[in-house]
Amino acid sequence: MTEAGHSFLARLGKTRLRPGGKQATNWLFGHVEINPEKNILEVACNQCTNAIALVKKTGCSITAVDLDPTVVEIAKQRVSAAGLTKSIQVERGNALNLSYPDQSFDIVINEAMLTMLGDKQKQKALSEYYRVLKPGGILLTHDVYLAEGRSNEIIKDLQQAIHVPANPYDKFGWTELFETTGFDQLDTLTGPMSLLRPIGMIRDEGIFRTLKIIRNAFKKDNYPYFKKMYRFFRKNKDSLGFIAVAAYKK
Ligand SMILES: C[S@@+](CC[C@H](N)C(=O)[O-])C[C@H]1O[C@@H](n2cnc3c(N)ncnc32)[C@H](O)[C@@H]1O
């Protein structure tokens, strides 16, 4: 497969690479009081956009991991440029095999990653989050959601549109996955994908960054891929959305 959709969008200048954008993220963070006493892990931190904003807002400390060594380097540079190296520890890490002891975090954040994994890998990642969470800890995650009754054909088209072996579930599939891993007290929110919608982009990135992204998208080399993604998500706007899940460890 060629360049993954999220890497392409990041190259265009997009900082939030998640289906429900700020709306879903803010909803998730409404479930917790974040303060400097909390131990927080963000898995799939990408460029640390979330982590930097959270630390600036709350003074907390975060361990941020991503599998991709290139984005880990970018994240480190961004954290350093923000003067936050004491508060954000950026590491290369794999959600399927976290290097942290059992019960070490109060909060695990994981946005827009589980969809990219196969069924068994999704279970493995969730059991890793469960393992590293303290009892009573919370997992905040959001991902792509397939509207009920929609054909699996869309999944194949999605994979071709974003060059990622994405495998989203419907609401039942997602909640069943969390429950079978042991999480309980699930709270969920679903809504439209904001990733490429003009209104979602402006809300997530602000007007000036949105204009920069659009300018980059229209460059000759970028336009064909951008057009393919944009058209796919517009055509399937009633079939694909976001689901945000806040899940507690007993
Ligand atoms: C779509 S991006 C989402 C980034 C960010 N969470 C956001 O919401 O803007 C998916 C990220 O997941 C990372 N990723 C994929 N598989 C992973 C794994 N097994 N462990 C850790 N990170 C992973 C990718 O490198 C990429 O940065």
The ligand as an ORCA input file, in Angstrom:
! r2SCAN-3c Opt
* xyz 0 1
  C      -4.919      7.837     12.511
  S      -3.491      8.135     13.461
  C      -4.196      8.839     14.918
  C      -3.233      9.698     15.672
  C      -3.770     10.460     16.880
  N      -4.176      9.532     17.937
  C      -4.920     11.361     16.535
  O      -6.037     11.050     16.957
  O      -4.732     12.396     15.876
  C      -3.076      6.491     13.996
  C      -1.782      6.419     14.755
  O      -1.693      5.116     15.336
  C      -0.334      4.712     15.309
  N      -0.303      3.242     15.481
  C      -0.733      2.290     14.621
  N      -0.591      1.061     15.143
  C      -0.059      1.231     16.383
  C       0.328      0.346     17.419
  N       0.183     -1.000     17.266
  N       0.841      0.848     18.554
  C       0.997      2.195     18.704
  N       0.651      3.097     17.754
  C       0.134      2.625     16.601
  C       0.149      5.211     13.962
  O       1.548      5.265     13.882
  C      -0.520      6.597     13.920
  O       0.288      7.585     14.476
*
